[in-house]
């Protein structure tokens, strides 16, 4: 398998190195266990002769060769974790050129993978339009507003698509690398996972902090503060809208546009977050915790926790040990 890692100026150092390390291990195990019959030919390519990482290290890049077509192109994250830094970065000349090159590779049959903020670089090309994708969870509101034609699900850690695959936040780079290795050999991927003490994760939902998402919009931020004060009382869209001096329709539309969910669904996210905190630090049983977040019984809360976090109460409590 021929893979090209597209190195842009100021990329996130860990994202690049974890991808390289995973494929290097896979190659080593391929030689030891399979006689080298499965190899990963990985190159780091760049649009500039000299590229530096976000930490200022020089990255040895190769020129993009027209004769050697990659099977996969991987776009690591840029080291721009805040919207006010990311938006200008996406308008850089080299990022625009990268988009053109990605479209060329795609037209030639290459598949494209990206993780974390690298998903924004791919989305800029329009190649993700009308497809499912994921991204780094704390920038999901910006992604959703900037690329309304992409079917975003930031709860998922990795989403295959027609053009390739996208992965979630930060260490999603490793999830992407392991997934690619698994497509070639599940046994090889299992061996790499063991050596790295890592495994493919299906969800990043339990890491999401709801108030970080709310900060993307003033109305949603006010709604979040209002909702936290009323977790025990239940939810009324009309009451929320009146308290925020807006209409129910406006609040509904803003939640859908920024968060990709209804006000009620976001209210339930806040309840789950509070319940998760109490599970970890209060010593209360599930019935008492349910009462603290506005539910009459623990069964309803258990169902909501598993639905939202992909894990049960016992699993969450086991994480404390």
C-alpha positions as CSV (number, residue, x, y, z in Angstrom):
1,X,0.0,0.0,0.0
2,X,1.4,3.4,-1.0
3,X,0.6,6.2,1.4
4,X,1.4,9.9,1.1
5,X,1.3,12.1,4.2
6,X,0.6,15.6,3.1
7,X,2.7,17.9,5.4
8,X,1.5,21.5,5.7
9,X,3.4,24.3,7.5
10,X,2.6,24.3,11.2
11,X,1.2,20.8,11.4
12,X,0.6,19.1,14.8
13,X,3.8,17.2,15.6
14,X,2.2,14.3,17.5
15,X,-0.3,13.7,14.8
16,X,2.4,13.2,12.2
17,X,4.7,11.1,14.4
18,X,2.0,8.8,15.7
19,X,1.0,8.0,12.1
20,X,4.6,7.3,11.1
21,X,5.3,5.1,14.2
22,X,2.1,3.0,13.7
23,X,3.0,2.3,10.0
24,X,6.7,1.6,10.9
25,X,5.6,-0.9,13.5
26,X,3.2,-2.5,11.0
27,X,6.0,-2.8,8.5
28,X,8.3,-4.4,11.1
29,X,5.7,-7.0,12.1
30,X,4.9,-7.7,8.5
31,X,8.6,-8.6,7.9
32,X,8.8,-10.8,11.1
33,X,5.4,-12.6,10.7
34,X,4.5,-12.4,7.0
35,X,7.9,-12.4,5.3
36,X,7.3,-8.8,4.2
37,X,4.5,-9.7,1.9
38,X,2.4,-6.8,3.1
39,X,4.3,-3.5,3.2
40,X,3.3,0.1,3.7
41,X,5.3,2.5,1.5
42,X,4.9,5.8,3.4
43,X,6.3,9.1,2.2
44,X,6.0,12.6,3.5
45,X,5.2,15.0,0.7
46,X,4.9,18.8,0.7
47,X,4.0,21.7,-1.5
48,X,7.0,23.6,-0.2
49,X,10.7,22.6,-0.2
50,X,10.9,23.3,3.5
51,X,8.1,22.7,6.0
52,X,8.2,23.2,9.7
53,X,6.0,21.6,12.3
54,X,4.0,23.6,14.9
55,X,6.8,23.1,17.3
56,X,9.3,24.5,14.8
57,X,11.0,21.3,13.8
58,X,12.1,20.9,10.1
59,X,10.1,18.1,8.4
60,X,11.9,16.3,5.6
61,X,9.4,16.4,2.7
62,X,9.6,15.0,-0.8
63,X,8.2,16.7,-3.9
64,X,4.9,15.4,-5.1
65,X,5.7,12.9,-7.8
66,X,3.4,12.7,-10.8
67,X,4.4,9.2,-11.7
68,X,3.9,7.5,-8.3
69,X,0.2,7.7,-7.5
70,X,-0.6,7.1,-3.8
71,X,-3.4,4.6,-2.8
72,X,-4.1,6.8,0.3
73,X,-3.3,10.4,1.2
74,X,-3.4,11.3,4.9
75,X,-3.8,14.9,6.0
76,X,-2.6,15.4,9.6
77,X,-4.0,18.2,11.8
78,X,-2.7,21.8,11.7
79,X,-1.5,23.0,15.1
80,X,-4.3,25.6,15.2
81,X,-6.7,24.4,17.9
82,X,-8.8,27.6,18.2
83,X,-11.3,29.0,15.7
84,X,-9.6,32.4,15.6
85,X,-6.4,30.7,14.5
86,X,-7.9,28.1,12.3
87,X,-10.0,30.2,10.0
88,X,-7.1,32.4,8.8
89,X,-5.0,29.3,8.4
90,X,-7.5,27.8,6.0
91,X,-7.1,30.8,3.8
92,X,-3.3,30.4,3.5
93,X,-1.9,29.9,0.0
94,X,-0.4,26.5,0.8
95,X,-3.6,25.2,2.3
96,X,-5.5,26.3,-0.9
97,X,-2.9,24.5,-3.0
98,X,-3.2,21.5,-0.8
99,X,-7.0,21.4,-1.6
100,X,-6.2,21.5,-5.3
101,X,-3.8,18.7,-4.9
102,X,-6.3,16.6,-2.9
103,X,-8.9,17.0,-5.6
104,X,-6.3,15.9,-8.2
105,X,-5.3,12.8,-6.2
106,X,-9.0,12.0,-5.7
107,X,-9.7,12.3,-9.4
108,X,-6.8,9.9,-10.0
109,X,-8.3,7.3,-7.7
110,X,-6.6,7.9,-4.4
111,X,-8.5,7.7,-1.2
112,X,-8.2,10.5,1.4
113,X,-7.9,10.2,5.2
114,X,-7.8,13.0,7.7
115,X,-8.0,13.4,11.5
116,X,-8.7,16.2,13.9
117,X,-8.2,19.7,12.2
118,X,-7.0,17.9,9.1
119,X,-10.6,17.2,8.4
120,X,-11.2,20.9,7.8
121,X,-8.5,21.0,5.1
122,X,-10.4,18.1,3.3
123,X,-13.8,19.7,3.8
124,X,-12.5,22.9,2.2
125,X,-12.2,21.0,-1.1
126,X,-15.9,20.1,-1.2
127,X,-15.0,16.4,-1.4
128,X,-16.9,15.7,1.9
129,X,-20.1,17.3,0.7
130,X,-23.2,15.1,1.2
131,X,-21.2,12.5,3.0
132,X,-20.9,11.5,6.7
133,X,-17.8,12.7,8.5
134,X,-16.4,13.4,12.0
135,X,-13.9,15.9,13.3
136,X,-12.4,17.2,16.5
137,X,-15.3,17.5,18.9
138,X,-14.6,21.0,20.2
139,X,-14.5,22.5,16.7
140,X,-17.7,20.8,15.6
141,X,-19.9,24.0,15.7
142,X,-17.4,25.8,13.5
143,X,-17.2,22.8,11.1
144,X,-21.0,22.5,11.0
145,X,-21.5,26.2,10.2
146,X,-18.6,26.3,7.7
147,X,-19.6,23.1,5.8
148,X,-23.4,22.8,6.1
149,X,-23.5,20.2,3.3
150,X,-21.4,17.6,5.3
151,X,-23.3,15.2,7.4
152,X,-21.3,15.7,10.6
153,X,-21.4,13.3,13.6
154,X,-18.7,14.4,16.0
155,X,-19.7,11.7,18.5
156,X,-18.0,9.1,16.3
157,X,-14.3,8.6,16.4
158,X,-13.9,7.3,12.9
159,X,-16.2,7.6,9.9
160,X,-15.5,5.8,6.6
161,X,-16.9,7.5,3.5
162,X,-16.9,7.3,-0.3
163,X,-13.7,9.3,-0.6
164,X,-11.8,7.7,2.4
165,X,-12.2,8.3,6.1
166,X,-12.2,11.0,8.8
167,X,-11.2,10.6,12.4
168,X,-11.8,12.6,15.6
169,X,-9.8,14.7,18.0
170,X,-6.1,14.7,18.6
171,X,-5.2,11.0,19.1
172,X,-7.7,10.2,16.4
173,X,-4.6,10.1,14.2
174,X,-3.7,6.8,15.8
175,X,-7.3,5.5,15.3
176,X,-7.0,6.4,11.6
177,X,-3.7,4.7,11.2
178,X,-4.9,1.5,13.0
179,X,-8.0,1.5,10.9
180,X,-6.0,1.7,7.7
181,X,-3.7,-1.1,8.8
182,X,-6.8,-3.2,9.7
183,X,-8.1,-2.7,6.1
184,X,-5.0,-4.5,4.9
185,X,-4.6,-7.0,7.7
186,X,-6.7,-7.3,10.9
187,X,-4.0,-9.5,12.5
188,X,-1.3,-6.9,11.8
189,X,-3.5,-4.1,13.3
190,X,-4.1,-6.2,16.4
191,X,-0.4,-6.6,16.9
192,X,0.3,-2.9,16.5
193,X,-2.5,-2.1,18.9
194,X,-1.0,-4.4,21.5
195,X,2.5,-2.8,21.3
196,X,1.1,0.7,21.4
197,X,-1.4,-0.2,24.2
198,X,-4.1,1.3,22.0
199,X,-7.2,0.1,20.2
200,X,-9.7,1.5,17.8
201,X,-12.4,3.5,19.6
202,X,-15.8,3.9,18.1
203,X,-16.8,7.0,20.0
204,X,-15.4,10.3,21.4
205,X,-18.7,11.2,22.9
206,X,-17.6,10.6,26.6
207,X,-14.9,13.2,26.1
208,X,-17.1,16.0,24.8
209,X,-17.6,18.9,27.2
210,X,-21.0,20.5,26.3
211,X,-20.2,24.1,27.5
212,X,-17.1,24.2,25.2
213,X,-19.5,23.6,22.3
214,X,-21.9,26.3,23.6
215,X,-19.1,28.9,23.5
216,X,-19.4,29.0,19.7
217,X,-22.5,31.1,19.8
218,X,-23.7,33.8,22.3
219,X,-27.4,32.6,22.3
220,X,-26.4,29.0,22.9
221,X,-24.0,30.0,25.6
222,X,-26.8,31.8,27.4
223,X,-29.0,28.8,26.9
224,X,-26.4,26.5,28.4
225,X,-26.1,28.7,31.6
226,X,-29.9,28.8,31.9
227,X,-30.2,25.0,31.4
228,X,-27.6,24.2,34.0
229,X,-29.6,26.0,36.7
230,X,-32.6,23.9,35.9
231,X,-31.4,20.3,35.4
232,X,-33.7,19.1,38.2
233,X,-36.8,21.0,37.0
234,X,-37.3,19.5,33.5
235,X,-37.2,21.2,30.2
236,X,-39.7,23.5,28.4
237,X,-38.7,25.1,25.1
238,X,-41.2,27.9,25.7
239,X,-39.7,28.7,29.1
240,X,-36.2,28.7,27.8
241,X,-37.0,31.0,24.9
242,X,-38.8,33.4,27.2
243,X,-35.9,33.5,29.6
244,X,-33.5,34.2,26.8
245,X,-35.7,36.9,25.2
246,X,-36.0,35.0,21.9
247,X,-38.6,32.8,20.2
248,X,-38.8,29.0,20.4
249,X,-38.2,28.8,16.7
250,X,-35.1,30.9,16.8
251,X,-33.6,28.9,19.7
252,X,-34.5,25.6,17.9
253,X,-32.8,26.8,14.7
254,X,-29.7,28.1,16.5
255,X,-29.2,24.8,18.4
256,X,-29.6,22.8,15.2
257,X,-27.2,25.1,13.3
258,X,-24.5,25.2,16.0
259,X,-24.8,21.9,17.8
260,X,-26.6,19.7,15.3
261,X,-29.3,18.9,17.8
262,X,-32.4,20.2,19.4
263,X,-32.5,22.3,22.6
264,X,-34.0,19.3,24.4
265,X,-31.2,17.0,23.2
266,X,-28.6,19.5,24.4
267,X,-30.4,19.7,27.8
268,X,-30.1,16.0,28.1
269,X,-26.4,16.2,27.2
270,X,-26.0,18.5,30.2
271,X,-27.8,16.1,32.4
272,X,-25.6,13.2,31.3
273,X,-22.5,15.3,31.9
274,X,-23.6,16.2,35.4
275,X,-24.5,12.5,36.1
276,X,-21.1,11.4,34.8
277,X,-19.5,13.8,37.2
278,X,-21.5,12.5,40.2
279,X,-20.8,8.9,39.2
280,X,-17.1,9.7,39.5
281,X,-17.0,11.8,42.6
282,X,-20.1,11.7,44.8
283,X,-20.5,8.2,46.1
284,X,-24.3,8.4,45.3
285,X,-26.1,5.4,43.9
286,X,-27.8,5.7,40.5
287,X,-31.2,6.4,41.9
288,X,-29.9,9.4,43.9
289,X,-28.0,10.7,40.9
290,X,-31.1,10.4,38.7
291,X,-33.0,12.6,41.2
292,X,-30.1,15.1,41.2
293,X,-30.4,15.6,37.4
294,X,-34.2,15.6,37.2
295,X,-35.2,12.0,36.5
296,X,-37.7,10.0,38.6
297,X,-35.8,6.7,38.3
298,X,-32.3,5.4,37.6
299,X,-33.4,3.2,34.7
300,X,-34.2,6.2,32.5
301,X,-30.8,7.7,33.3
302,X,-29.0,4.4,32.6
303,X,-30.5,4.3,29.2
304,X,-29.6,7.9,28.4
305,X,-26.0,7.4,29.6
306,X,-25.5,4.4,27.4
307,X,-27.2,6.1,24.4
308,X,-25.0,9.3,24.8
309,X,-21.7,7.8,25.9
310,X,-21.7,4.3,24.5
311,X,-20.8,3.0,27.9
312,X,-22.9,1.8,30.9
313,X,-22.8,3.0,34.5
314,X,-20.6,0.1,35.6
315,X,-18.1,0.8,32.9
316,X,-17.9,4.4,33.8
317,X,-17.4,3.6,37.5
318,X,-14.7,1.1,36.6
319,X,-12.7,3.9,35.0
320,X,-12.2,5.4,38.5
321,X,-10.4,2.3,39.7
